[in-house]
Amino acid sequence: MPLRLLKLAGTFLATVWVSTLLVFLLLRVMPGDPATVALGTDATAEQLDAWRAQYGTTAPLWEQYLQWIGGILRGDFGTSYVTQAPIGPTLVERAQVTLLLVVLAMVVALVVAVPLGTLSAMRHGKASGGVVSALSQVGVALPSFLVGMLLIAVFAIQLRLLPSGGWRWGPDVLRYAILPVLALGSVQASILTRYVRSAVLEIKGQDFLRTARSKGLTANAALVRHGLKNAAVPVLTVVGVQLAGLLVGAVVVERVFAIPGLGSYLVDAVANRDLLAVQSIVLLLVLAVVVINFLVDVAYTSIDPRLRRA
């Protein structure tokens, strides 16, 4: 097991390095001149040259890359081309909002998907199981931004129970988080429900459950004691993928609800050609996905005894 963890850690570090390189190079081929965007079309050639010298955009690419990575390792994400403000504090502030939305949405998805998916599998071939399966299929077909707009129309405009958008830290933060969390979590719950159902259905036909039932356990008791842990292995992969999907989905949902998270920050930075801010945000999102995949692999090793023996 320690050897496997060392291999996973090596793969993780290599992936992180390749990710930083790809993010840096891909953003360098974006059209437009950051100096012109920052200073405007009326800027003189001398002003443009001075700006490029200040931000080092005329230096060789390898030198720009090393300066960027060196700054990140020191906790310095640089200065925004547009606002001239440090990127790091804004990045941390926006990431806190997005992280809260993603974590709460995944909690909602799991709380809904695990019992409903298990129920649908246990009631396979019966009306209740078919209803759950049909509802999950409808949820999969709905994009999160459309669910968000429907929630705004019902709970914010018609019933006036919750705010239609915005964000405010404090005791009432959950009032602002409920609708975007439901918009993100409901779609993910539908997807996870179908995977949980498939995993439990596959486990139900395994020999070890028949053995447990032959020893006097009921079908439900055998499934709960011995089946759900085995069903968790394939579901764990999907949870990791869905967490990454939530990060991407949050970009759109944050715009729908006018939430100052990473998604809104990224869209504004792209629109303003704030290259340094864009590559910092994209790198943070990529690193989050890589870390999630790494943790899923580690969890695999802990849950699946075959990997521990290997």
N, C-alpha and C positions, 0 to 999 in steps of 0.2 A: 504493500500500500504506500509506504513512503516513496518508493521509486516511481510509482504512478503519479503521485502528487508532484514530484520533482519534474516529471515529463510535462504535466499539465502547466506547472509554473513556467517552464521554459517556453512552451507553446504560447502561453499568455503574454510573456514579455516580447517574444518575436512578433506576435500579432499587434501589440501596442506600437512597437517601432514601425512596422509596415503601415499601420493606420495613420500615424503622424506624417509619414512621408507622402502617402497618397493624398491626405487632406491638404497638405501644403502645396503639392504639385498641381492637383486638380483645380484649386482655387486660383492658381496663377494663370490659367488659361481663360478665365472669365473675361469677357469683353469690357472695355472701358478703362479709363485712367483714373486711379484713386485720387491723384492730385487734382485733376480737373473737377471731379465730383466734390471734393472737400472744399476747394477754393472758389468754384464757380467758373463759368466760361469767360468771365471778364478778367480773370487773373492774368498777369503778365508772365512772360517766359521766365523772368528772374524770380518771381514769386513761386512759380511751379518748381523751378530748380531748387529753390531753398526748401520748399516743402519736402521734395523727394530726398534731399540730403538729410533733413531732420529725421525722417522716418526710415531712411536706409533702403528705399525701394530701388535704388540704382545699383546696389551692391550685387555681386554674383549670387545666384540662387542658393548655392551651398552655404554661403555666409549668412544669408537671411534665415535659412532653415536652422542653422546652429544657434543663431542669436535668439530665435523664437523658442526653440526647445530649451536652451539654457535659461531663458527667462521663466518658462513654465516650471522648470525644476526648482527655481528659486521662489516660486509662487507669484511671479510677475507676468501677467498676461499681456502687458503692453498698454498702450494708450489708444483710445478710439480715434480713428481718422476724422470723424465727423464732430464729436462732442468734445474732443481733447480731454476726456475724463478717463481715469484708470478703468480698464475692462474688468479686472478681477472682482472688485466689490459688487458691481452690477451683475456679473455672472453668478456670484454666490447668492445674491438676493433673488434673482430670477429662478435659479435652480431649486431653491427651497420651495417655491410655489409649485413648480412642476413635479418635484419629488413627492410632495404631499398629495397632489392629485393622482399620480400614478400609483402610489402605495395604497391609498384609499380605494381607488378603482379596482385594483387587483384583489384587495380584501373582499370587496363587494362581489366580484366575479367568483371567487372561490367559495364564499358563503352560499351563493346561489347555485353554482354549478355542481359542487360535490354532492349535496343531497339530491338535487333534481336529476343529475346524471345517473346516480346510483339507483334512485327510484325508477327511472325510465328503464334501466337494465333489468331490475328485479321484476318489474311489471311488464316485461317484454311480451308482446302479443295481446296485451289487454288495453282497454280504453285509456286508462290513466297514463300508461306508458306512451301510447300513441299521441296523446295531447301534449305531453312534455316534449316529445320529439318534434312535433309540428311547430310548437311555439319557438323552440330553439332554432329551427330552420328559418323562421320568419326573422328572428333576431340577427342571424348571421347575414341576412340579405340587406339589413338596414345599416347605412354608414353612420358613424358616431356623430358627425356634424348634423345630420338630419334628425337624429334622436335628440340632440341638443336643442335644435330649433323647435321641435315639437314640445319639449319640456318647458321651454321659455313661453311658448304660446299658451300652455295650459296653466302652469304653476306661477308664472310671473305676470302674465298679461290678464288672463281670465280670472284666476283665483286670487292673485295678488298675495300669495303666501311667501314667496321667495324673491330675492333680487334677480333681475334678468342678466346681470353681468357685473363686472368690476371685482375688486378684491380689497379686503381689509383685514389685516392681522389683528387679533384680539379675541375676546371671548365669543364674538359672533362670527368667527372665521368659517365655522361649519355652515352657516347660512349661505355664504357665498360659494362654498365648495360643493354643496349637495347636488345641484343640478349638473355641473360639469363632471362630477364623479359618477353620477348615474348615467350620463351620456357615454362616458368611456366604459364604465363597468358593465352596463347592460349588454353591450355588443360582445365584450369579451366573455361574459357569462354564457351567452348563447353558444359561442365557439367552444368553450371549455366543457359545457354540458354534453355536447356531442362526443367529445373525446373521452370524457369520463364514462359515458354510456358504452362506448365501444370497448374501452379497457375492461370494464366490469363484465361485459358480455363475454369477452374472450377468457377472462379468469373463471367465469362460472362453469366452463366446460373442462377445466383442468382436473387431473386425477387427484391432486392433493385435497381438493374440496370434496370430492366424492368420498375419500378416505375419512375426512373429518365428519361428514354426515353419517358414515357407517358406524362411527363411534358414539352416535347419539345426539350430535349437534343438529339443530334445525338449519335450514338453508340460509336464513338470515344471519344466525349466529356464526356459522362457518364462514360466511362471506366477511362479516365484520372482523372476526378474529384472525383469519388467515388470508383472506382475499384482497382486502383493500390495500394492504401494504404492497402486494405484488402489482396491483393495478396502478399504484402511484408512480411506478418507474416510467412507463411511457407518458403518463400525464405530466410528469415533471419536465420532460422535454418541451411539451407544449406550453407549459407555464413560462418557461424561459423565453420561448419565442414570443409569447403574448406580451410579456413584460417589455420586450424590445418594441413590439408593435404599439404598446401603449405610449411609449416615448414619442413615436412618430405621430400617433393619433392625437396626442396632446397638442401638437403644433397647430392643428386645425381647430380643435375644440377651444383652445385658448383664444383664438381669433373670434370665434362665435360668441364667446362670453366676455370678450374684452378683458382677459386676465393677463396681468403682467408677468408671464412666465418665460421660459426659454423659447417657446414657440413664437411668441410675439416679438421677442428680442431678435430671433433669427430672421424673421420676415422683414423687420425694420432695417436690420443690418444689411441684408441683401439688397433691399430697395435703395439704400443710401450708399451702396458700394463700399461699406465699411469692412474692408477685406480682413483686417486683423481680428475684428470682433466675430466675423463669420467663421473664420477658421478655428477660433477658440471655442465657439458654441458647437460647431460640428464635431470637433475633436472630443469635447466633453460628452456629447451624445454617443459617439462611436465607442469611447472608453466605457460608458455605462453599459452598452450592449456587450462588449467584450468581457467586462467584469461579471455580468449576469450569466453569460455562457460558461465562464470559468467556475462560478459557484454551482451551476447546474451539474457540471462534470464532477466536481468534488462531492456534491450530494449524491450523485449516481454511485460513486465509490462507497459511500456510507450505507446506502440503501440496498444495493444489489450485492449479495454475497459472492456471486460469480466473479465480479470485478475485484473484490478483496482477495479472493483466492488466486486470481491471475496475477 
